[in-house]
Amino acid sequence: MDTSNASTGVTGRYFDGKTSRLHRVTLTVTDGVAHLSGDVERSAPLASLRVSERARHAARKVSFEDGAWLEVDDRAAFAQLLAGTGHRDTGVVRAQQSWRGVLVALGVTVGVVVVSYVYLLPAAAGWVANTLPVSVERQMGQGVLEVLDRRVLGPTRLPAARQEQLRRQFAALVAPEPDAPTWKLVFRSSRIGPNALALPSGDIVMTDQLVNLLKDDQAVMAVLAHELGHLHRRHLTRRLVQSSAVAAGTWVIFGDLSAMLTALPTVALDMKYSREAEYEADDYAVAMLRHNGIDPEHMAQAFVKLGQASGGQDASYLSSHPATGERIARIRAAR
């Protein structure tokens, strides 16, 4: 730094770091050395001093090695003095003083948040879900069905013989992959219409309305195979972890499941699988149907009926579920 010439002085308040007494001084810089004059006389090499970052409404602070410091209110004069010594603000400080820099920083921050939410969080959720032992996952699902029964489900009205018939048919099917999860098929009536849901406990809930809508047992098997795919891929657990990132972090660090257990019923009620998850479950179901000699067209027809039952509303834009038409096309293409 070129500091051979003496600088114009700036006034400030000096504190020795030992008492609260204020000393009025003038700061000058000559040949790389800072000099204080006035109530206190002292000098120190510039290299030994720490200068606070520039801010719009705060005094500049110069800290000495022994704990003393100087406060300067005239920020413009102080900046001119620093410029004379060759001192430059860091890139971060310069960016903070520029609207362009602030906008760039804001854009980068938003970008990081979006990338984290869209890519990193699902990846982390998948890792946590796959790390959970099955026994822990079953523990997470305990009591969820009871909560659903209190909120949206009611006792089934299907005859016991009909329930047992469907259970036997599904139990006779061979899963397309090894290590198929243990499942339990339960039936309920529902205020939310035709529906099926696979819980981490291994319970696959099917509503009376869905059985009555489909009528075709092969179509019922197709829907159950789809739910088994969700169960096998641990989609609900991933969704829970993704929706409760803080709670999941608590489990990873401390092994505390309470926060995740509390969140699970709400997540189950507001289930919105990603397109990828729905496609994975569809592919699993198609493979299972073909493995057991069942035409996947039964699954396509199940979605046709579900679409008709919903009044033809098929809002695929910005939807977490694939549009029914897209899913039917994929299923038929895989036949």
PLY file of the C-alpha trace (Angstrom):
ply
format ascii 1.0
element vertex 335
property float x
property float y
property float z
element edge 334
property int vertex1
property int vertex2
end_header
0.00 0.00 0.00
1.22 3.50 -0.79
1.02 5.28 2.57
4.06 7.54 2.40
2.07 10.75 2.76
0.27 11.86 5.91
-3.52 11.64 5.72
-6.11 14.20 6.69
-7.24 13.43 10.23
-10.69 12.28 11.32
-12.12 12.68 14.79
-13.44 9.84 16.88
-14.11 8.37 20.32
-11.41 6.21 21.84
-11.94 3.57 24.56
-9.02 1.78 26.19
-11.00 -1.44 26.75
-10.39 -1.29 30.51
-12.80 1.44 31.59
-15.90 3.06 30.10
-14.20 6.45 29.89
-14.48 8.17 26.50
-11.47 9.96 24.99
-11.75 12.46 22.14
-9.00 11.85 19.59
-7.98 12.53 16.00
-6.82 9.70 13.76
-4.20 10.20 11.06
-2.16 7.74 9.00
1.47 8.24 7.99
3.77 5.72 6.33
1.60 2.75 7.20
1.19 3.76 10.84
-2.02 4.97 12.50
-1.58 7.83 14.99
-4.03 9.03 17.64
-3.74 12.50 19.10
-5.86 14.45 21.57
-6.94 12.98 24.93
-4.79 9.94 24.14
-1.53 9.67 22.22
-0.67 6.32 20.68
0.43 4.74 17.40
0.05 1.32 15.83
0.92 -0.29 12.48
-2.06 -0.44 10.13
-1.48 -4.16 9.66
-2.20 -4.75 13.36
-5.61 -3.04 13.30
-9.02 -4.49 12.49
-11.52 -2.22 10.72
-15.25 -2.97 10.91
-17.25 -3.46 7.73
-18.95 -0.46 6.21
-22.65 -0.08 7.12
-25.15 2.62 6.18
-26.12 3.72 9.68
-23.38 2.54 12.03
-20.15 4.14 13.18
-16.90 2.64 11.85
-14.82 0.84 14.45
-11.04 0.39 14.56
-9.87 -2.30 17.01
-6.38 -2.44 18.53
-4.57 -5.60 19.52
-4.74 -4.79 23.24
-8.56 -4.56 23.25
-8.85 -0.80 22.83
-10.98 0.60 20.03
-11.86 3.77 18.15
-15.32 4.76 16.90
-15.68 7.19 13.99
-19.08 8.73 13.12
-17.97 10.58 9.98
-18.17 7.60 7.68
-17.39 9.57 4.52
-14.20 11.08 5.95
-13.15 7.72 7.34
-13.75 6.05 3.97
-11.59 8.72 2.31
-8.83 8.12 4.85
-8.98 4.37 4.22
-8.91 4.89 0.47
-5.70 6.86 0.89
-4.08 3.85 2.56
-5.10 1.51 -0.26
-7.69 -0.27 1.88
-10.60 -1.81 -0.04
-13.86 -3.24 1.25
-14.44 -6.94 0.69
-16.62 -8.05 -2.21
-19.38 -8.98 0.23
-19.43 -5.48 1.72
-19.43 -3.84 -1.71
-22.32 -6.08 -2.78
-24.28 -5.13 0.34
-24.02 -1.46 -0.59
-25.30 -2.04 -4.13
-28.90 -2.72 -5.15
-27.56 -4.88 -7.95
-25.53 -6.87 -5.45
-28.53 -7.26 -3.16
-30.69 -8.47 -6.05
-28.02 -10.95 -7.13
-27.71 -12.24 -3.56
-31.50 -12.52 -3.30
-31.66 -14.41 -6.58
-28.95 -16.82 -5.46
-30.72 -17.37 -2.13
-34.05 -18.09 -3.83
-32.28 -20.43 -6.24
-30.65 -22.35 -3.41
-33.98 -22.66 -1.58
-35.76 -23.92 -4.71
-33.03 -26.42 -5.59
-32.96 -27.65 -2.00
-36.74 -28.11 -1.89
-37.09 -29.70 -5.33
-33.99 -31.91 -5.35
-32.07 -32.07 -2.08
-35.01 -32.49 0.31
-36.59 -35.41 -1.62
-33.17 -37.07 -1.89
-32.58 -36.65 1.83
-36.09 -37.91 2.58
-35.42 -41.02 0.52
-32.19 -41.65 2.39
-33.85 -41.28 5.79
-36.79 -43.49 4.75
-34.46 -46.22 3.50
-32.39 -45.95 6.67
-35.36 -46.51 8.96
-35.61 -50.14 10.12
-38.90 -51.80 9.19
-39.68 -52.23 12.89
-39.39 -48.48 13.41
-41.53 -47.81 10.36
-44.20 -50.12 11.76
-44.02 -48.20 15.05
-44.62 -44.98 13.14
-47.77 -46.42 11.62
-49.28 -47.67 14.87
-52.39 -45.76 15.81
-52.66 -43.95 12.47
-55.64 -46.02 11.39
-57.39 -45.15 14.65
-56.84 -41.45 13.94
-58.18 -41.85 10.41
-61.20 -43.72 11.79
-61.99 -40.77 14.03
-61.63 -38.19 11.27
-62.75 -39.54 7.90
-63.35 -43.28 8.04
-66.18 -45.39 9.41
-66.95 -49.09 9.85
-67.13 -51.08 6.64
-70.51 -52.23 5.36
-69.11 -54.87 3.06
-70.24 -58.37 4.00
-67.56 -60.33 5.85
-67.59 -62.97 3.12
-66.87 -60.34 0.46
-63.99 -58.92 2.48
-62.47 -62.35 2.96
-62.89 -63.15 -0.74
-60.86 -60.08 -1.74
-58.21 -60.79 0.91
-57.75 -64.34 -0.37
-57.50 -63.17 -3.97
-54.85 -60.60 -3.15
-52.91 -63.00 -0.90
-52.77 -65.47 -3.80
-50.92 -62.99 -6.00
-47.13 -63.21 -6.19
-45.21 -59.96 -5.74
-42.98 -59.01 -8.70
-39.93 -58.40 -6.50
-38.35 -60.17 -3.53
-38.72 -58.84 0.01
-42.34 -57.82 -0.49
-43.61 -55.97 2.58
-45.97 -57.59 5.04
-49.46 -56.18 4.52
-52.91 -56.31 6.08
-55.99 -55.45 4.04
-58.68 -53.58 5.95
-61.97 -52.15 4.70
-63.70 -48.97 5.78
-66.55 -46.75 4.64
-65.45 -43.22 3.90
-66.68 -39.66 3.75
-64.03 -38.91 1.13
-65.39 -41.34 -1.46
-63.56 -44.09 -3.38
-60.05 -44.34 -2.01
-57.22 -46.62 -0.97
-54.25 -45.87 1.24
-51.12 -47.78 2.27
-49.82 -46.94 5.75
-46.28 -47.51 7.08
-47.75 -50.02 9.54
-48.46 -52.32 6.58
-52.20 -51.62 6.64
-53.74 -51.18 3.19
-57.04 -49.38 3.65
-59.65 -49.75 0.91
-63.00 -48.02 1.10
-66.33 -49.68 0.41
-67.03 -46.97 -2.15
-63.99 -48.01 -4.20
-64.93 -51.70 -4.16
-68.50 -50.87 -5.20
-67.33 -48.48 -7.91
-64.91 -50.89 -9.57
-67.11 -54.02 -9.33
-64.41 -55.93 -11.27
-62.27 -57.94 -8.82
-59.28 -57.80 -11.15
-59.48 -54.00 -11.08
-59.59 -54.15 -7.28
-56.45 -56.33 -7.36
-54.79 -53.75 -9.61
-55.48 -50.92 -7.15
-54.23 -53.06 -4.25
-51.08 -53.87 -6.21
-50.57 -50.15 -6.74
-50.86 -49.53 -2.99
-48.46 -52.41 -2.29
-46.02 -50.61 -4.60
-46.30 -47.49 -2.44
-45.69 -49.65 0.62
-42.71 -51.44 -0.91
-41.09 -48.17 -2.00
-41.87 -46.54 1.38
-43.49 -43.57 -0.34
-45.62 -42.49 2.61
-42.60 -42.59 4.91
-40.64 -40.47 2.43
-43.54 -38.03 2.19
-43.70 -37.83 5.97
-39.97 -37.17 6.25
-40.13 -34.56 3.49
-43.09 -32.81 5.13
-41.45 -32.93 8.56
-37.82 -32.19 7.75
-37.09 -30.77 11.21
-38.76 -33.72 12.90
-36.80 -36.10 10.70
-33.58 -34.33 11.66
-34.50 -34.85 15.30
-34.87 -38.56 14.65
-31.54 -38.78 12.80
-29.65 -36.94 15.57
-31.47 -37.99 18.73
-33.56 -41.01 17.73
-36.74 -39.20 18.85
-39.77 -40.30 16.82
-42.42 -38.31 18.69
-42.52 -35.34 16.30
-42.81 -37.59 13.26
-45.50 -39.71 14.92
-47.52 -36.58 15.63
-47.27 -35.42 12.00
-48.09 -38.75 10.35
-51.94 -38.65 10.56
-52.02 -35.18 8.99
-49.68 -36.25 6.20
-51.77 -39.38 5.59
-54.96 -37.33 5.30
-53.39 -34.82 2.92
-51.44 -37.34 0.88
-50.14 -35.97 -2.38
-47.55 -38.29 -3.84
-45.10 -36.95 -6.36
-45.47 -37.90 -9.99
-42.38 -40.07 -9.69
-43.85 -41.92 -6.71
-47.16 -42.52 -8.49
-45.37 -43.78 -11.59
-43.22 -46.11 -9.47
-46.32 -47.56 -7.83
-48.06 -47.89 -11.22
-45.05 -49.71 -12.68
-44.90 -52.00 -9.66
-48.59 -52.82 -10.06
-48.28 -53.49 -13.81
-45.35 -55.84 -13.17
-47.32 -57.63 -10.44
-50.39 -58.04 -12.64
-48.39 -59.38 -15.57
-46.45 -61.70 -13.24
-49.77 -63.21 -12.18
-51.32 -63.39 -15.64
-53.69 -60.45 -15.17
-54.16 -57.99 -18.02
-53.03 -54.47 -16.90
-56.04 -53.14 -18.82
-58.00 -53.86 -15.63
-55.86 -51.21 -13.95
-56.40 -48.76 -16.80
-60.16 -49.29 -16.54
-59.99 -48.70 -12.79
-58.50 -45.26 -13.44
-61.11 -44.57 -16.12
-63.88 -45.25 -13.59
-62.15 -43.16 -10.93
-61.86 -40.30 -13.40
-65.53 -40.55 -14.27
-66.48 -40.68 -10.59
-64.60 -37.44 -9.97
-66.62 -35.68 -12.66
-63.85 -35.82 -15.21
-61.74 -33.31 -13.29
-58.20 -34.05 -14.35
-56.06 -31.07 -13.33
-52.56 -32.26 -14.17
-51.03 -28.78 -14.26
-49.06 -28.11 -11.07
-50.62 -31.22 -9.55
-48.72 -33.58 -7.29
-50.52 -36.53 -8.87
-50.10 -37.51 -12.50
-53.16 -36.81 -14.60
-55.39 -39.85 -15.03
-55.00 -39.70 -18.81
-51.22 -39.81 -18.53
-51.32 -42.79 -16.19
-53.74 -44.72 -18.38
-51.50 -44.12 -21.40
-48.42 -45.36 -19.52
-50.24 -48.47 -18.28
-51.51 -49.36 -21.74
-48.08 -48.75 -23.25
-46.61 -51.27 -20.80
-49.05 -54.07 -21.77
0 1
1 2
2 3
3 4
4 5
5 6
6 7
7 8
8 9
9 10
10 11
11 12
12 13
13 14
14 15
15 16
16 17
17 18
18 19
19 20
20 21
21 22
22 23
23 24
24 25
25 26
26 27
27 28
28 29
29 30
30 31
31 32
32 33
33 34
34 35
35 36
36 37
37 38
38 39
39 40
40 41
41 42
42 43
43 44
44 45
45 46
46 47
47 48
48 49
49 50
50 51
51 52
52 53
53 54
54 55
55 56
56 57
57 58
58 59
59 60
60 61
61 62
62 63
63 64
64 65
65 66
66 67
67 68
68 69
69 70
70 71
71 72
72 73
73 74
74 75
75 76
76 77
77 78
78 79
79 80
80 81
81 82
82 83
83 84
84 85
85 86
86 87
87 88
88 89
89 90
90 91
91 92
92 93
93 94
94 95
95 96
96 97
97 98
98 99
99 100
100 101
101 102
102 103
103 104
104 105
105 106
106 107
107 108
108 109
109 110
110 111
111 112
112 113
113 114
114 115
115 116
116 117
117 118
118 119
119 120
120 121
121 122
122 123
123 124
124 125
125 126
126 127
127 128
128 129
129 130
130 131
131 132
132 133
133 134
134 135
135 136
136 137
137 138
138 139
139 140
140 141
141 142
142 143
143 144
144 145
145 146
146 147
147 148
148 149
149 150
150 151
151 152
152 153
153 154
154 155
155 156
156 157
157 158
158 159
159 160
160 161
161 162
162 163
163 164
164 165
165 166
166 167
167 168
168 169
169 170
170 171
171 172
172 173
173 174
174 175
175 176
176 177
177 178
178 179
179 180
180 181
181 182
182 183
183 184
184 185
185 186
186 187
187 188
188 189
189 190
190 191
191 192
192 193
193 194
194 195
195 196
196 197
197 198
198 199
199 200
200 201
201 202
202 203
203 204
204 205
205 206
206 207
207 208
208 209
209 210
210 211
211 212
212 213
213 214
214 215
215 216
216 217
217 218
218 219
219 220
220 221
221 222
222 223
223 224
224 225
225 226
226 227
227 228
228 229
229 230
230 231
231 232
232 233
233 234
234 235
235 236
236 237
237 238
238 239
239 240
240 241
241 242
242 243
243 244
244 245
245 246
246 247
247 248
248 249
249 250
250 251
251 252
252 253
253 254
254 255
255 256
256 257
257 258
258 259
259 260
260 261
261 262
262 263
263 264
264 265
265 266
266 267
267 268
268 269
269 270
270 271
271 272
272 273
273 274
274 275
275 276
276 277
277 278
278 279
279 280
280 281
281 282
282 283
283 284
284 285
285 286
286 287
287 288
288 289
289 290
290 291
291 292
292 293
293 294
294 295
295 296
296 297
297 298
298 299
299 300
300 301
301 302
302 303
303 304
304 305
305 306
306 307
307 308
308 309
309 310
310 311
311 312
312 313
313 314
314 315
315 316
316 317
317 318
318 319
319 320
320 321
321 322
322 323
323 324
324 325
325 326
326 327
327 328
328 329
329 330
330 331
331 332
332 333
333 334
